[in-house]
Amino acid sequence: MRIALGVEYDGSPFFGWQSQAEGHTVQDALQAALGGIAADPIAIIAAGRTDTGVHALEQVVHFDTQAERPLSAWVRGANALLPESIAVLWAHAVPDEFHARFSAQARSYQYVLINRPVRSAVHHGKVGWFHAQLDVEGMREAAQYLLGAHDFSAFRSSECQAKTPVKNLAQLDIQNSGDTLIFDLTADAFLHHMVRNIVGCLVYVGKGKHPPQWMKEVLESRNRNQAAPTFAPDGLYLRRIQYEAKWGLPQLV
């Protein structure tokens, strides 16, 4: 039997999603909890990996098991065994053809940035921060150069293992309310550090270091050294994984 789960987590206490020899990753904790419910080791596959300090509003994973349990057990039972920073939101039985990663049609991320002279104490670890006033309209103009299918090598980590740097960025919206900026990005897939590198470049434009047209120059250079430094992980959230309706997944966000 193949089961899909929607998972929410605070990435602050963990060394990212991907299982490591030393443990203390989100995958390690979730596999241990599910194994406790199944009374057998469980190996999970996620729609996408997140780095240390990055959060998820709805990560999607799947796993195979011979254990016959009601779907509620994979939710309430797992949550009883998980640390408070991880929660299973839903469980859904899926056909064997479903794959959390390869069946995904698009991924959406959100970056929350506090833009004020003083960092946030209440939201520490949950938001990014920039001290100087940012030109939001200039940032929105710069963002338009990235929409569509492009080679995003200039925004790609040197550790990225993606087979191709070409991705189709369908959405890059910037909302502002008071001292908070929210960046919403949707693409067929993302490169390692792509969102944080894009946010870093937009902040460079917003603070006046470069004009909006500079974003086009960076993109076309395909050179990571031309872009801004990778922005902090704190405000980054994996917001949603989109699938075909035929799978019947109860997506919440």
Residue pairs with C-beta under 8 A, 6 or more apart in sequence:
1 64
1 65
1 66
1 68
1 93
2 62
2 63
2 64
2 93
2 94
2 95
2 96
2 98
3 62
3 63
3 64
3 65
3 71
3 74
3 91
3 92
3 93
3 94
4 60
4 61
4 62
4 91
4 92
4 93
4 94
4 98
4 100
4 247
4 249
5 44
5 60
5 61
5 62
5 63
5 74
5 75
5 78
5 88
5 89
5 90
5 91
5 92
6 58
6 59
6 60
6 88
6 89
6 90
6 249
6 250
6 251
6 252
7 26
7 30
7 56
7 58
7 59
7 60
7 61
7 86
7 87
7 88
7 89
8 56
8 57
8 58
8 59
8 86
8 87
8 89
9 26
9 55
9 56
9 59
9 85
9 86
9 87
10 55
10 85
10 86
10 125
10 126
11 17
11 26
11 50
11 51
11 52
11 53
11 54
11 55
11 56
11 233
12 53
12 55
12 85
12 125
12 126
12 234
13 24
13 83
13 85
14 24
14 25
14 26
14 29
14 52
14 85
15 22
15 24
15 25
15 52
16 25
16 26
16 49
16 50
16 51
16 52
16 54
17 25
17 26
17 27
17 46
17 48
17 49
17 50
17 51
17 59
18 25
18 27
18 49
19 25
19 27
19 28
19 31
20 28
26 50
26 56
26 59
26 86
27 44
27 46
29 82
29 83
29 86
30 44
30 61
30 78
30 82
30 86
30 88
31 41
31 42
31 43
31 44
32 81
33 78
33 79
33 81
33 82
33 86
34 42
34 44
34 63
34 65
34 74
34 78
35 41
35 42
36 77
36 78
36 81
37 67
37 69
37 73
37 74
37 77
37 78
37 81
38 65
38 67
38 69
39 67
40 65
40 66
40 67
42 63
42 65
43 63
43 64
44 61
44 62
44 63
45 61
45 62
45 63
45 99
45 100
45 101
46 59
46 60
46 61
46 100
46 101
47 59
47 60
47 61
47 100
47 101
47 104
47 107
47 241
48 59
48 101
48 104
48 107
48 189
48 190
48 238
48 241
50 56
50 59
50 236
50 238
51 192
51 193
51 233
52 233
53 125
53 232
53 233
53 234
53 236
54 233
54 236
54 237
54 238
55 126
55 236
55 237
55 238
56 237
56 238
57 110
57 237
57 238
57 239
57 240
57 253
58 89
58 238
58 239
58 240
58 241
58 251
58 252
58 253
59 238
59 241
60 100
60 104
60 241
60 243
60 249
61 100
62 94
62 98
62 99
62 100
64 96
69 77
71 91
71 92
71 93
72 91
74 88
74 91
75 88
75 89
75 90
75 91
78 88
79 87
79 88
82 88
89 252
90 249
90 250
90 252
92 247
92 248
92 249
92 250
94 247
94 248
94 249
97 103
98 247
100 241
103 243
103 244
103 247
104 189
104 241
104 242
104 243
105 188
105 242
105 243
105 244
106 170
106 186
106 187
106 188
106 241
106 242
107 186
107 187
107 188
107 189
107 190
107 238
107 240
107 241
107 242
108 171
108 184
108 185
108 186
108 238
108 239
108 240
108 241
108 242
109 184
109 185
109 186
109 190
109 195
109 236
109 237
109 238
109 239
110 182
110 183
110 184
110 185
110 236
110 237
110 239
111 128
111 182
111 183
111 185
111 195
111 196
111 199
111 231
111 235
111 236
111 237
112 126
112 127
112 128
112 180
112 181
112 182
112 183
112 235
112 237
113 127
113 128
113 129
113 130
113 180
113 181
113 182
113 183
113 199
113 203
113 235
114 120
114 123
114 127
114 128
114 129
114 130
114 179
114 180
114 235
115 129
115 130
115 133
115 134
115 176
115 179
115 180
115 181
116 129
116 131
116 179
117 131
117 132
118 131
119 129
119 131
120 127
120 129
124 234
125 234
126 234
126 235
127 180
127 234
127 235
128 199
128 231
128 232
128 234
128 235
128 236
129 232
129 234
129 235
130 203
130 206
130 207
132 207
134 181
134 203
134 206
134 207
135 205
135 206
135 207
135 208
136 174
136 176
136 181
136 206
138 205
138 206
138 208
138 211
138 212
139 174
139 202
139 203
139 205
139 206
139 212
140 174
141 212
142 201
142 202
142 205
142 212
142 213
142 214
142 215
143 172
143 173
143 174
143 202
143 215
144 172
145 212
145 213
145 215
145 216
145 219
146 152
146 169
146 172
146 198
146 215
146 219
147 169
147 170
147 171
147 172
148 168
148 169
149 166
149 167
149 168
149 169
150 166
150 167
150 169
150 219
151 165
151 166
151 219
151 222
152 165
152 166
152 167
152 169
152 191
152 194
152 219
153 165
153 222
153 223
153 224
154 197
154 218
154 219
154 221
154 222
154 223
154 224
154 226
154 227
155 191
155 193
155 194
155 197
155 198
155 201
155 218
155 219
155 224
155 227
156 162
156 165
156 191
156 192
156 193
156 194
156 197
156 224
157 191
157 192
157 193
157 197
157 224
157 230
158 224
159 192
160 191
160 192
160 193
161 192
162 189
162 191
162 192
165 191
165 222
167 187
167 188
167 189
167 190
167 191
167 194
168 187
168 188
169 185
169 186
169 187
170 186
170 187
170 188
171 184
171 185
171 186
171 187
172 183
172 184
172 185
172 198
173 183
173 184
174 181
174 182
174 183
174 184
174 202
175 181
175 182
175 184
176 182
183 195
183 198
183 199
183 202
184 239
185 195
185 198
186 242
193 230
195 236
196 230
196 231
196 232
196 233
196 236
197 224
197 227
197 228
197 230
197 231
199 231
200 227
200 228
200 229
200 230
200 231
201 214
201 215
201 218
201 227
201 228
202 215
203 228
203 231
204 210
204 214
204 228
205 211
205 212
205 214
205 215
217 226
218 226
218 227
239 253
240 251
240 253
241 251
242 251
243 249
243 251
